[in-house]
């Protein structure tokens, strides 16, 4: 199994096989437009601009499961991402990334790389961790599920999950991992 066994609905309503990204280094992210981590869109776009010509792509999957932080329609999400952050990497229609209606892609991803904890020194973690412990302790009961928006999965050129980054890892802090995969793929 790999991400190539899955498909998702693109923003234009067309079903898209992830096999389309075969051979590329892929970063899959669950996103939200009204989250304390929404600023990460800007750095994700910077990474995409920097490496897209080297067979790197970012795939964004909006999700409204975490405190209703992505209530907008798919069209509103796409427009907001473009206008506010210049996002032009592929976005897909809103999905669930955890619990009973979880998209099969995220079921696969989360079972390939488990949750290893948050960076407690990240500025937003000081708000997020108490919020989860108080308001959503059920999110923390297992080692695999998505805990919050902007969880990121780095995929190699064979469609295999290489690394999982939680929301408390800023996109720029993943750059060396991306460069290493791109260098390995170029050999």
MDAnalysis code that builds the backbone (N, CA, C; Angstrom):
import MDAnalysis as mda
import numpy as np

u = mda.Universe.empty(561, n_residues=187, atom_resindex=np.repeat(np.arange(187), 3), trajectory=True)
u.add_TopologyAttr("name", ["N", "CA", "C"] * 187)
u.add_TopologyAttr("resid", np.arange(1, 188))
u.add_TopologyAttr("resname", ["UNK", "UNK", "UNK", "UNK", "UNK", "UNK", "UNK", "UNK", "UNK", "UNK", "UNK", "UNK", "UNK", "UNK", "UNK", "UNK", "UNK", "UNK", "UNK", "UNK", "UNK", "UNK", "UNK", "UNK", "UNK", "UNK", "UNK", "UNK", "UNK", "UNK", "UNK", "UNK", "UNK", "UNK", "UNK", "UNK", "UNK", "UNK", "UNK", "UNK", "UNK", "UNK", "UNK", "UNK", "UNK", "UNK", "UNK", "UNK", "UNK", "UNK", "UNK", "UNK", "UNK", "UNK", "UNK", "UNK", "UNK", "UNK", "UNK", "UNK", "UNK", "UNK", "UNK", "UNK", "UNK", "UNK", "UNK", "UNK", "UNK", "UNK", "UNK", "UNK", "UNK", "UNK", "UNK", "UNK", "UNK", "UNK", "UNK", "UNK", "UNK", "UNK", "UNK", "UNK", "UNK", "UNK", "UNK", "UNK", "UNK", "UNK", "UNK", "UNK", "UNK", "UNK", "UNK", "UNK", "UNK", "UNK", "UNK", "UNK", "UNK", "UNK", "UNK", "UNK", "UNK", "UNK", "UNK", "UNK", "UNK", "UNK", "UNK", "UNK", "UNK", "UNK", "UNK", "UNK", "UNK", "UNK", "UNK", "UNK", "UNK", "UNK", "UNK", "UNK", "UNK", "UNK", "UNK", "UNK", "UNK", "UNK", "UNK", "UNK", "UNK", "UNK", "UNK", "UNK", "UNK", "UNK", "UNK", "UNK", "UNK", "UNK", "UNK", "UNK", "UNK", "UNK", "UNK", "UNK", "UNK", "UNK", "UNK", "UNK", "UNK", "UNK", "UNK", "UNK", "UNK", "UNK", "UNK", "UNK", "UNK", "UNK", "UNK", "UNK", "UNK", "UNK", "UNK", "UNK", "UNK", "UNK", "UNK", "UNK", "UNK", "UNK", "UNK", "UNK", "UNK", "UNK", "UNK", "UNK", "UNK", "UNK", "UNK", "UNK", "UNK", "UNK", "UNK"])
u.atoms.positions = np.array([
    [0.831, -1.198, 0.000],
    [0.000, 0.000, 0.000],
    [0.869, 1.252, 0.000],
    [0.334, 2.300, -0.600],
    [0.966, 3.610, -0.606],
    [-0.133, 4.647, -0.807],
    [0.233, 5.920, -0.815],
    [-0.789, 6.948, -1.048],
    [-1.401, 6.801, -2.435],
    [-0.707, 6.112, -3.342],
    [-1.205, 5.957, -4.713],
    [-2.452, 5.087, -4.785],
    [-2.777, 4.388, -3.718],
    [-3.983, 3.561, -3.677],
    [-5.237, 4.385, -3.355],
    [-5.073, 5.688, -3.137],
    [-6.171, 6.537, -2.692],
    [-6.480, 7.646, -3.693],
    [-7.678, 8.161, -3.565],
    [-8.079, 9.318, -4.362],
    [-8.864, 10.249, -3.451],
    [-9.040, 11.476, -3.922],
    [-9.797, 12.467, -3.163],
    [-10.428, 13.432, -4.161],
    [-11.389, 14.187, -3.694],
    [-12.092, 15.124, -4.560],
    [-11.386, 16.476, -4.546],
    [-10.924, 16.889, -5.718],
    [-10.259, 18.185, -5.857],
    [-11.280, 19.306, -5.671],
    [-10.802, 20.514, -5.500],
    [-11.699, 21.656, -5.297],
    [-12.675, 21.841, -6.462],
    [-12.280, 21.415, -7.663],
    [-13.166, 21.570, -8.826],
    [-14.239, 20.481, -8.902],
    [-14.271, 19.585, -7.894],
    [-15.283, 18.540, -7.849],
    [-14.887, 17.253, -8.552],
    [-13.731, 17.234, -9.176],
    [-13.262, 16.043, -9.880],
    [-12.522, 15.109, -8.926],
    [-12.803, 13.823, -9.043],
    [-12.080, 12.823, -8.250],
    [-10.664, 12.712, -8.821],
    [-9.669, 12.784, -7.952],
    [-8.277, 12.779, -8.397],
    [-7.534, 11.651, -7.698],
    [-6.922, 10.785, -8.480],
    [-6.103, 9.709, -7.925],
    [-4.767, 10.293, -7.476],
    [-4.317, 9.874, -6.306],
    [-3.014, 10.355, -5.843],
    [-1.873, 9.710, -6.622],
    [-2.204, 8.739, -7.452],
    [-1.200, 8.152, -8.339],
    [-0.642, 9.209, -9.293],
    [-1.397, 10.277, -9.474],
    [-0.949, 11.393, -10.309],
    [0.367, 11.998, -9.784],
    [0.642, 11.788, -8.511],
    [1.838, 12.368, -7.886],
    [2.976, 11.357, -7.763],
    [2.855, 10.247, -8.467],
    [3.875, 9.190, -8.421],
    [5.240, 9.763, -8.792],
    [6.245, 9.416, -7.988],
    [7.603, 9.880, -8.234],
    [7.923, 11.221, -7.606],
    [6.930, 11.926, -7.105],
    [7.158, 13.225, -6.475],
    [7.298, 13.061, -4.955],
    [7.968, 14.011, -4.357],
    [7.985, 14.124, -2.902],
    [6.726, 14.925, -2.558],
    [5.901, 14.381, -1.666],
    [4.592, 14.968, -1.374],
    [4.502, 15.313, 0.113],
    [3.917, 16.461, 0.385],
    [3.597, 16.841, 1.756],
    [2.078, 16.971, 1.834],
    [1.446, 16.139, 2.656],
    [-0.008, 16.155, 2.827],
    [-0.315, 16.836, 4.158],
    [-1.221, 17.815, 4.117],
    [-1.515, 18.639, 5.291],
    [-3.027, 18.763, 5.474],
    [-3.520, 18.574, 6.699],
    [-4.912, 18.924, 6.981],
    [-4.935, 20.371, 7.455],
    [-5.790, 21.177, 6.846],
    [-5.739, 22.622, 7.038],
    [-7.042, 23.175, 7.600],
    [-6.983, 24.422, 8.044],
    [-8.168, 25.147, 8.506],
    [-7.869, 26.643, 8.427],
    [-8.864, 27.411, 8.035],
    [-8.678, 28.830, 7.787],
    [-8.847, 29.750, 8.982],
    [-9.296, 29.213, 10.136],
    [-9.523, 30.066, 11.305],
    [-8.872, 29.466, 12.546],
    [-7.673, 29.024, 12.370],
    [-6.930, 28.305, 13.400],
    [-5.708, 29.125, 13.818],
    [-5.222, 28.881, 15.009],
    [-4.001, 29.530, 15.446],
    [-2.789, 29.162, 14.611],
    [-2.913, 28.110, 13.808],
    [-1.818, 27.678, 12.941],
    [-2.045, 28.055, 11.469],
    [-3.107, 28.783, 11.174],
    [-3.427, 29.122, 9.783],
    [-2.293, 29.883, 9.116],
    [-1.507, 30.620, 9.882],
    [-0.360, 31.336, 9.314],
    [0.583, 30.387, 8.570],
    [0.525, 29.083, 8.872],
    [1.415, 28.123, 8.221],
    [1.156, 28.040, 6.714],
    [-0.019, 28.434, 6.252],
    [-0.274, 28.474, 4.809],
    [0.820, 29.259, 4.083],
    [1.211, 30.378, 4.662],
    [2.208, 31.242, 4.020],
    [3.543, 30.513, 3.845],
    [4.013, 29.836, 4.887],
    [5.281, 29.112, 4.787],
    [5.149, 27.847, 3.943],
    [3.987, 27.211, 3.953],
    [3.775, 26.074, 3.063],
    [3.907, 26.528, 1.614],
    [3.318, 27.682, 1.306],
    [3.417, 28.203, -0.062],
    [4.864, 28.527, -0.418],
    [5.626, 29.060, 0.529],
    [7.047, 29.342, 0.276],
    [7.808, 28.055, -0.052],
    [7.546, 26.997, 0.716],
    [8.190, 25.707, 0.434],
    [7.786, 25.194, -0.948],
    [6.513, 25.306, -1.254],
    [6.030, 24.847, -2.553],
    [6.712, 25.629, -3.681],
    [6.771, 26.942, -3.558],
    [7.421, 27.766, -4.584],
    [8.893, 27.404, -4.737],
    [9.548, 27.129, -3.634],
    [10.982, 26.841, -3.641],
    [11.301, 25.494, -4.301],
    [10.423, 24.496, -4.128],
    [10.780, 23.140, -4.550],
    [9.855, 22.524, -5.613],
    [8.836, 23.224, -6.052],
    [7.884, 22.621, -6.996],
    [8.534, 22.218, -8.313],
    [9.580, 22.909, -8.714],
    [10.277, 22.553, -9.956],
    [11.227, 21.377, -9.774],
    [11.312, 20.879, -8.539],
    [12.174, 19.721, -8.242],
    [11.335, 18.507, -7.861],
    [10.116, 18.436, -8.393],
    [9.209, 17.306, -8.132],
    [8.748, 17.219, -6.682],
    [8.377, 18.378, -6.147],
    [7.795, 18.458, -4.809],
    [6.408, 19.063, -4.932],
    [5.454, 18.516, -4.191],
    [4.097, 19.060, -4.210],
    [3.502, 18.995, -2.800],
    [2.671, 19.964, -2.503],
    [1.925, 19.990, -1.247],
    [0.457, 19.769, -1.593],
    [-0.210, 18.924, -0.826],
    [-1.632, 18.663, -1.000],
    [-2.358, 19.075, 0.273],
    [-3.255, 20.056, 0.148],
    [-3.988, 20.558, 1.308],
    [-5.378, 19.972, 1.395],
    [-5.733, 19.515, 2.590],
    [-7.039, 18.902, 2.850],
    [-7.735, 19.662, 3.977],
    [-8.589, 20.629, 3.646],
    [-9.310, 21.365, 4.684],
    [-10.199, 20.433, 5.511],
    [-10.322, 20.778, 6.794],
    [-11.089, 19.957, 7.726],
    [-11.724, 20.868, 8.770],
    [-12.971, 20.592, 9.104],
    [-13.700, 21.398, 10.078],
    [-13.923, 20.656, 11.389],
    [-13.136, 19.643, 11.687],
    [-13.375, 18.823, 12.877],
    [-12.812, 19.401, 14.169],
    [-11.978, 20.408, 14.083],
    [-11.297, 20.895, 15.273],
    [-11.832, 22.276, 15.641],
    [-12.791, 22.297, 16.551],
    [-13.411, 23.528, 17.054],
    [-13.995, 24.416, 15.952],
    [-14.543, 23.787, 14.914],
    [-15.243, 24.524, 13.852],
    [-14.365, 25.616, 13.239],
    [-13.099, 25.284, 12.988],
    [-12.155, 26.279, 12.486],
    [-12.054, 26.323, 10.965],
    [-12.897, 25.545, 10.284],
    [-12.981, 25.625, 8.821],
    [-14.437, 25.483, 8.392],
    [-15.288, 26.470, 8.775],
    [-16.716, 26.362, 8.486],
    [-17.092, 26.771, 7.061],
    [-16.183, 27.358, 6.320],
    [-16.498, 27.893, 5.001],
    [-16.766, 26.802, 3.969],
    [-17.375, 27.198, 2.869],
    [-17.589, 26.286, 1.747],
    [-16.258, 26.048, 1.044],
    [-16.219, 25.037, 0.202],
    [-14.993, 24.752, -0.540],
    [-14.562, 25.946, -1.393],
    [-15.506, 26.603, -2.065],
    [-15.161, 27.779, -2.876],
    [-14.587, 28.895, -2.010],
    [-15.203, 29.138, -0.855],
    [-14.696, 30.178, 0.047],
    [-13.293, 29.843, 0.542],
    [-13.060, 28.567, 0.843],
    [-11.738, 28.133, 1.305],
    [-10.694, 28.407, 0.230],
    [-10.982, 27.981, -0.990],
    [-10.011, 28.163, -2.064],
    [-9.728, 29.649, -2.285],
    [-10.772, 30.481, -2.321],
    [-10.585, 31.917, -2.529],
    [-9.797, 32.550, -1.394],
    [-10.124, 32.176, -0.167],
    [-9.430, 32.726, 0.992],
    [-7.949, 32.348, 0.992],
    [-7.658, 31.095, 0.668],
    [-6.263, 30.641, 0.638],
    [-5.465, 31.403, -0.413],
    [-6.075, 31.619, -1.562],
    [-5.393, 32.338, -2.639],
    [-5.218, 33.811, -2.287],
    [-6.303, 34.454, -1.855],
    [-6.246, 35.893, -1.597],
    [-5.411, 36.245, -0.370],
    [-5.520, 35.459, 0.696],
    [-4.826, 35.799, 1.942],
    [-3.402, 35.265, 2.033],
    [-3.119, 34.136, 1.353],
    [-1.807, 33.507, 1.512],
    [-1.127, 33.186, 0.186],
    [-1.774, 33.473, -0.933],
    [-1.188, 33.196, -2.237],
    [-1.087, 31.717, -2.557],
    [-1.893, 30.901, -1.886],
    [-1.797, 29.446, -2.048],
    [-2.185, 29.033, -3.467],
    [-1.249, 28.357, -4.138],
    [-1.568, 27.779, -5.444],
    [-1.159, 26.310, -5.528],
    [-0.831, 25.708, -4.374],
    [-0.641, 24.263, -4.379],
    [-2.020, 23.610, -4.353],
    [-2.124, 22.341, -4.762],
    [-3.435, 21.699, -4.861],
    [-4.166, 21.600, -3.517],
    [-5.423, 22.021, -3.547],
    [-6.316, 21.875, -2.400],
    [-7.442, 20.926, -2.782],
    [-7.890, 20.171, -1.815],
    [-8.982, 19.230, -2.025],
    [-10.188, 19.700, -1.230],
    [-11.342, 19.121, -1.530],
    [-12.549, 19.497, -0.804],
    [-12.462, 19.035, 0.647],
    [-13.232, 19.709, 1.495],
    [-13.228, 19.422, 2.928],
    [-13.514, 17.952, 3.199],
    [-12.776, 17.412, 4.164],
    [-12.944, 16.015, 4.568],
    [-12.829, 15.920, 6.083],
    [-13.136, 14.748, 6.609],
    [-12.852, 14.427, 8.005],
    [-11.524, 13.679, 8.040],
    [-10.691, 14.009, 9.019],
    [-9.373, 13.379, 9.124],
    [-9.234, 12.495, 10.360],
    [-10.339, 12.345, 11.104],
    [-10.338, 11.466, 12.273],
    [-11.754, 10.967, 12.531],
    [-11.855, 9.994, 13.404],
    [-13.130, 9.434, 13.853],
    [-13.850, 8.649, 12.758],
    [-15.128, 8.383, 12.956],
    [-15.835, 7.393, 12.133],
    [-15.957, 7.758, 10.659],
    [-15.986, 9.027, 10.291],
    [-16.096, 9.425, 8.885],
    [-14.757, 9.825, 8.271],
    [-13.678, 9.380, 8.883],
    [-12.335, 9.709, 8.428],
    [-12.134, 9.272, 6.970],
    [-11.546, 10.160, 6.177],
    [-11.220, 9.813, 4.797],
    [-10.211, 8.655, 4.829],
    [-10.360, 7.669, 3.946],
    [-9.448, 6.512, 3.944],
    [-7.968, 6.891, 3.815],
    [-7.655, 7.970, 3.101],
    [-6.262, 8.404, 2.990],
    [-5.687, 8.724, 4.368],
    [-6.447, 9.429, 5.185],
    [-5.949, 9.804, 6.511],
    [-5.926, 8.624, 7.475],
    [-6.803, 7.664, 7.265],
    [-6.729, 6.429, 8.034],
    [-5.397, 5.741, 7.737],
    [-5.043, 5.683, 6.465],
    [-3.770, 5.091, 6.050],
    [-2.591, 5.883, 6.627],
    [-2.583, 7.194, 6.416],
    [-1.458, 8.027, 6.857],
    [-1.203, 7.905, 8.352],
    [-2.273, 8.009, 9.138],
    [-2.104, 8.003, 10.594],
    [-1.648, 6.651, 11.125],
    [-1.947, 5.591, 10.390],
    [-1.489, 4.278, 10.832],
    [-0.082, 3.951, 10.331],
    [0.462, 4.795, 9.467],
    [1.851, 4.621, 9.017],
    [2.836, 5.315, 9.951],
    [2.456, 6.482, 10.438],
    [3.320, 7.234, 11.366],
    [2.465, 7.736, 12.520],
    [2.832, 7.332, 13.708],
    [2.022, 7.671, 14.875],
    [2.382, 9.041, 15.447],
    [1.512, 9.510, 16.290],
    [1.685, 10.763, 17.016],
    [2.834, 10.605, 18.004],
    [3.789, 11.532, 17.960],
    [4.941, 11.461, 18.864],
    [4.975, 12.617, 19.851],
    [3.908, 13.402, 19.880],
    [3.851, 14.516, 20.822],
    [4.009, 15.860, 20.143],
    [3.656, 16.892, 20.880],
    [3.772, 18.263, 20.391],
    [5.090, 18.870, 20.845],
    [5.573, 19.848, 20.099],
    [6.699, 20.660, 20.535],
    [6.140, 21.627, 21.580],
    [6.406, 21.345, 22.834],
    [5.832, 22.135, 23.927],
    [6.375, 23.559, 23.992],
    [7.453, 23.822, 23.236],
    [8.059, 25.151, 23.251],
    [7.519, 26.044, 22.131],
    [6.707, 25.490, 21.258],
    [6.103, 26.285, 20.191],
    [5.144, 27.288, 20.831],
    [5.149, 28.551, 20.361],
    [4.300, 29.571, 20.999],
    [2.812, 29.209, 21.056],
    [2.278, 28.569, 20.004],
    [0.853, 28.242, 19.994],
    [0.561, 27.028, 20.879],
    [1.581, 26.210, 21.161],
    [1.383, 25.028, 22.012],
    [0.921, 25.417, 23.414],
    [1.319, 26.589, 23.849],
    [0.926, 27.053, 25.184],
    [-0.584, 27.257, 25.289],
    [-1.232, 27.445, 24.144],
    [-2.688, 27.566, 24.094],
    [-3.310, 26.215, 23.749],
    [-2.720, 25.532, 22.762],
    [-3.294, 24.289, 22.245],
    [-3.330, 23.163, 23.274],
    [-2.236, 22.909, 23.950],
    [-2.168, 21.759, 24.856],
    [-3.179, 21.877, 26.000],
    [-3.278, 23.025, 26.677],
    [-4.324, 23.145, 27.707],
    [-5.736, 23.020, 27.121],
    [-5.947, 23.555, 25.910],
    [-7.257, 23.457, 25.272],
    [-7.618, 22.002, 25.024],
    [-6.685, 21.226, 24.504],
    [-6.943, 19.809, 24.254],
    [-7.203, 19.060, 25.559],
    [-6.399, 19.317, 26.554],
    [-6.558, 18.624, 27.838],
    [-7.893, 18.948, 28.503],
    [-8.372, 20.166, 28.349],
    [-9.609, 20.596, 28.987],
    [-10.848, 20.298, 28.153],
    [-10.787, 20.694, 26.876],
    [-11.973, 20.657, 26.029],
    [-12.096, 19.391, 25.178],
    [-10.962, 18.812, 24.792],
    [-10.973, 17.649, 23.890],
    [-9.998, 16.557, 24.332],
    [-10.075, 16.087, 25.566],
    [-9.129, 15.050, 26.000],
    [-9.256, 13.772, 25.171],
    [-10.426, 13.550, 24.556],
    [-10.621, 12.351, 23.729],
    [-9.690, 12.333, 22.514],
    [-9.214, 13.492, 22.076],
    [-8.285, 13.544, 20.934],
    [-6.932, 12.929, 21.286],
    [-6.641, 12.857, 22.579],
    [-5.312, 12.424, 23.027],
    [-5.289, 10.984, 23.520],
    [-6.354, 10.230, 23.289],
    [-6.459, 8.882, 23.865],
    [-5.746, 7.798, 23.061],
    [-5.250, 8.110, 21.885],
    [-4.543, 7.104, 21.097],
    [-3.263, 7.707, 20.530],
    [-2.446, 6.861, 19.938],
    [-1.148, 7.306, 19.421],
    [-1.122, 7.526, 17.912],
    [-2.277, 7.441, 17.257],
    [-2.218, 7.558, 15.803],
    [-3.087, 8.671, 15.222],
    [-4.210, 8.991, 15.829],
    [-5.144, 9.928, 15.198],
    [-4.566, 11.341, 15.071],
    [-5.181, 12.110, 14.166],
    [-4.834, 13.523, 14.014],
    [-5.334, 14.240, 15.266],
    [-4.477, 15.059, 15.837],
    [-4.819, 15.755, 17.073],
    [-5.330, 17.170, 16.830],
    [-4.919, 17.800, 15.701],
    [-5.328, 19.174, 15.416],
    [-5.039, 19.503, 13.965],
    [-5.441, 20.705, 13.556],
    [-5.178, 21.199, 12.203],
    [-3.679, 21.312, 11.941],
    [-3.315, 21.236, 10.685],
    [-1.943, 21.409, 10.211],
    [-0.991, 20.311, 10.679],
    [-1.519, 19.086, 10.748],
    [-0.664, 17.914, 10.882],
    [-0.167, 17.605, 9.479],
    [1.118, 17.298, 9.352],
    [1.740, 17.167, 8.038],
    [2.417, 15.802, 7.896],
    [2.258, 15.190, 6.721],
    [2.882, 13.899, 6.420],
    [3.782, 14.067, 5.206],
    [5.047, 13.702, 5.358],
    [6.006, 13.775, 4.264],
    [6.102, 12.403, 3.607],
    [5.916, 12.388, 2.295],
    [5.825, 11.157, 1.513],
    [6.977, 11.109, 0.517],
    [7.606, 9.938, 0.383],
    [8.716, 9.815, -0.567],
    [8.194, 9.554, -1.986],
    [9.115, 9.440, -2.935],
    [8.770, 9.250, -4.339],
    [8.102, 7.928, -4.654],
    [8.063, 7.012, -3.686],
    [7.365, 5.732, -3.863],
    [5.983, 5.737, -3.220],
    [5.589, 6.895, -2.692],
    [4.267, 6.998, -2.071],
    [4.220, 6.527, -0.637],
    [5.387, 6.322, -0.031],
    [5.457, 5.835, 1.357],
    [5.610, 6.999, 2.334],
    [4.953, 6.882, 3.482],
    [5.048, 7.913, 4.517],
    [6.413, 7.806, 5.191],
    [7.154, 8.913, 5.163],
    [8.496, 8.949, 5.741],
    [8.477, 9.578, 7.132],
    [7.682, 10.626, 7.291],
    [7.711, 11.356, 8.549],
    [6.376, 12.064, 8.779],
    [6.040, 12.207, 10.050],
    [4.846, 12.945, 10.464],
    [5.293, 14.145, 11.284],
    [4.719, 15.286, 10.988],
    [5.002, 16.515, 11.718],
    [3.692, 17.037, 12.282],
    [3.672, 17.313, 13.553],
    [2.459, 17.845, 14.173],
    [2.338, 19.335, 13.876],
    [1.206, 19.904, 14.268],
    [0.942, 21.314, 14.017],
    [1.987, 22.225, 14.656],
    [2.636, 21.759, 15.699],
    [3.641, 22.576, 16.389],
    [5.009, 22.510, 15.717],
    [5.070, 21.913, 14.532],
    [6.271, 21.995, 13.702],
    [5.937, 22.941, 12.558],
    [6.622, 24.060, 12.514],
    [6.394, 25.018, 11.441],
    [6.954, 24.468, 10.133],
    [6.315, 24.786, 9.003],
    [6.751, 24.237, 7.716],
    [8.230, 24.456, 7.404],
    [8.756, 25.616, 7.728],
    [10.159, 25.902, 7.416],
    [11.088, 24.942, 8.170],
    [10.649, 24.455, 9.329],
    [11.461, 23.522, 10.107],
    [11.504, 22.121, 9.490],
    [10.744, 21.898, 8.432],
    [10.746, 20.610, 7.731],
    [11.631, 20.652, 6.485],
    [12.190, 21.788, 6.191],
    [12.895, 21.990, 4.931],
    [14.050, 21.008, 4.719],
    [14.835, 20.753, 5.731],
    [15.959, 19.824, 5.586],
    [15.462, 18.421, 5.245],
    [14.376, 17.987, 5.874],
    [13.803, 16.672, 5.560],
    [13.350, 16.613, 4.103],
    [12.749, 17.691, 3.622],
    [12.307, 17.756, 2.227],
    [13.512, 17.714, 1.299],
    [14.526, 18.524, 1.592],
    [15.738, 18.540, 0.759],
    [16.409, 17.188, 0.718],
    [16.462, 16.511, 1.853],
    [17.095, 15.182, 1.884],
    [16.339, 14.188, 1.001],
    [15.005, 14.213, 1.041],
    [14.230, 13.318, 0.180],
    [14.401, 13.665, -1.292],
    [14.427, 14.952, -1.600],
    [14.628, 15.368, -2.988],
    [15.998, 14.948, -3.489],
    [17.003, 15.067, -2.640],
    [18.366, 14.665, -3.029],
    [18.438, 13.155, -3.252],
    [17.809, 12.389, -2.374],
    [17.798, 10.934, -2.510],
    [17.068, 10.498, -3.785],
    [15.995, 11.215, -4.121],
    [15.214, 10.883, -5.318],
    [15.984, 11.227, -6.594],
    [16.872, 12.213, -6.507],
    [17.610, 12.664, -7.693],
    [18.766, 11.710, -8.042],
    [19.135, 10.830, -7.114],
    [20.266, 9.925, -7.337],
    [19.879, 8.784, -8.239],
])
